[in-house]
Structure formats: structure tokens, C-alpha cells
Amino acid sequence: MDRESEILSKLDQLIDMQHATQGDIRELKGQMSVMLMWLQSMDQRFSALMAPVNPPRKPAA
């Protein structure tokens, strides 16, 4: 294998790795979005459950 074809082969490998990484990042972003929605939902539920226990705070003057 000559030098040019070796370089092109390695470049193709790097491009494939980059595409795989971009796919992984898209998947993780989707999972994080779902987790964020779940966390916000749990926060709202917790706030609703704790409302009778914690009196409303007076607004800062």
C-alpha cells in the first residue's frame, strides 16, 4: 500500500468514527431531553405535594 492510499484509508476511518460519534451525541441529546422533562415533572409534583407543608414566602421588598 503506498503512502497516499494509507493516508486516505486512515482518513476514511476517522470520518467513519466522526459519524458514529455524531450519532452517539444525537442519541444522548435525546435521552437527556427525556430525562429533563421527567425531572421537571417530578419537580412540579414535589412542589405540589410540599405546598401544604411550606407556607408561601413573602415577596422580597
Secondary structure as the mmCIF struct_conf table of DSSP 4:
data_model
#
loop_
_struct_conf.conf_type_id
_struct_conf.id
_struct_conf.beg_label_comp_id
_struct_conf.beg_label_asym_id
_struct_conf.beg_label_seq_id
_struct_conf.end_label_comp_id
_struct_conf.end_label_asym_id
_struct_conf.end_label_seq_id
HELX_RH_AL_P HELX_RH_AL_P1 ARG A 3 MET A 50
TURN_TY1_P TURN_TY1_P1 ALA A 51 VAL A 53
BEND BEND1 ASN A 54 ASN A 54
HELX_LH_PP_P HELX_LH_PP_P1 PRO A 55 ALA A 60
#
